[in-house]
Amino acid sequence: MKTIDIAIEEIYVPVKSKKNADDARVEAAAEGYIETGKIIPVRVRHDGKRYVLVNGVNRLAALKALG
């Protein structure tokens, strides 16, 4: 598995994943990012057209919230 930089806007979040987002976990992740500056990568796959979120819906939502 390799790590690459992808703009947040380029990551498609499936509806099923959006439903699994937890506001408390999103807020905790955002606070952790602010306090430590350490960001744990999300996992995506490329389906030939776009990057699709596989794992990390709360982390991705936290990063979106932080701008």
Sine and cosine of phi, psi and omega as CSV:
sin_phi,cos_phi,sin_psi,cos_psi,sin_omega,cos_omega
0.00,0.00,0.71,-0.70,0.00,-1.00
-0.91,-0.41,0.40,-0.91,0.02,-1.00
-0.97,-0.24,0.78,-0.63,0.07,-1.00
-0.73,-0.68,0.39,-0.92,0.06,-1.00
-1.00,-0.02,0.77,-0.64,0.02,-1.00
-0.73,-0.68,0.69,-0.72,0.07,-1.00
-0.90,0.43,0.65,-0.76,-0.03,-1.00
-0.81,0.59,-0.62,0.79,-0.04,-1.00
-0.91,0.42,-0.32,0.95,-0.03,-1.00
-1.00,0.05,-0.06,1.00,-0.05,-1.00
-0.99,-0.13,0.86,-0.51,0.05,-1.00
-1.00,0.06,0.76,-0.65,0.03,-1.00
-0.95,-0.31,0.91,-0.41,0.02,-1.00
-0.87,0.50,0.50,-0.87,-0.03,-1.00
-0.83,0.56,-0.66,0.75,0.00,-1.00
-0.86,0.51,-0.65,0.76,0.01,-1.00
-0.93,0.36,-0.64,0.77,0.01,-1.00
-0.86,0.51,-0.61,0.79,0.00,-1.00
-0.92,0.39,-0.41,0.91,-0.03,-1.00
-1.00,0.08,-0.09,1.00,-0.01,-1.00
-0.91,0.42,0.64,-0.77,-0.03,-1.00
-0.86,-0.51,0.89,-0.45,-0.08,-1.00
-0.83,0.55,-0.63,0.78,-0.01,-1.00
-0.92,0.40,-0.64,0.77,0.01,-1.00
-0.94,0.34,-0.58,0.82,0.05,-1.00
-0.89,0.45,-0.73,0.69,-0.01,-1.00
-0.90,0.44,-0.67,0.75,0.02,-1.00
-0.90,0.44,-0.65,0.76,0.02,-1.00
-0.90,0.43,-0.69,0.72,0.00,-1.00
-0.88,0.48,-0.70,0.72,0.02,-1.00
-0.89,0.45,-0.64,0.77,0.04,-1.00
-0.89,0.45,-0.64,0.77,0.02,-1.00
-0.90,0.44,-0.64,0.77,0.00,-1.00
-0.92,0.39,-0.69,0.72,-0.07,-1.00
-0.94,0.34,-0.68,0.73,-0.12,-0.99
-0.97,-0.24,-0.43,0.90,-0.07,-1.00
0.97,0.24,0.00,1.00,-0.02,-1.00
-1.00,-0.04,0.82,-0.57,-0.03,-1.00
-0.90,-0.44,0.82,-0.57,0.06,-1.00
-1.00,0.07,0.82,-0.58,-0.06,-1.00
-0.89,0.46,0.50,-0.87,0.15,-0.99
-1.00,0.02,0.32,-0.95,0.01,-1.00
-0.96,-0.29,0.77,-0.64,0.04,-1.00
-0.77,-0.64,0.27,-0.96,0.14,-0.99
-0.75,-0.66,0.49,-0.87,0.03,-1.00
-0.99,-0.14,0.84,-0.55,-0.05,-1.00
-0.99,-0.13,0.25,0.97,-0.01,-1.00
0.98,-0.20,-0.41,0.91,0.00,-1.00
-0.86,-0.51,-0.58,0.81,-0.11,-0.99
-0.46,-0.89,0.17,-0.99,0.09,-1.00
-1.00,-0.04,0.78,-0.63,-0.05,-1.00
-0.92,-0.39,0.76,-0.64,0.00,-1.00
-0.91,0.41,0.76,-0.65,0.03,-1.00
-0.95,-0.30,-0.64,0.77,-0.08,-1.00
-0.48,-0.88,0.72,-0.70,0.09,-1.00
0.91,-0.41,0.54,0.84,-0.05,-1.00
-0.87,0.49,-0.63,0.78,0.00,-1.00
-0.94,0.34,-0.65,0.76,0.04,-1.00
-0.90,0.44,-0.67,0.74,0.01,-1.00
-0.91,0.42,-0.67,0.74,0.03,-1.00
-0.89,0.46,-0.61,0.79,0.03,-1.00
-0.89,0.45,-0.69,0.72,0.01,-1.00
-0.91,0.42,-0.62,0.79,0.07,-1.00
-0.90,0.44,-0.67,0.74,-0.01,-1.00
-0.90,0.44,-0.56,0.83,0.00,-1.00
-0.98,0.20,-0.28,0.96,0.02,-1.00
0.99,0.15,0.00,0.00,0.00,0.00
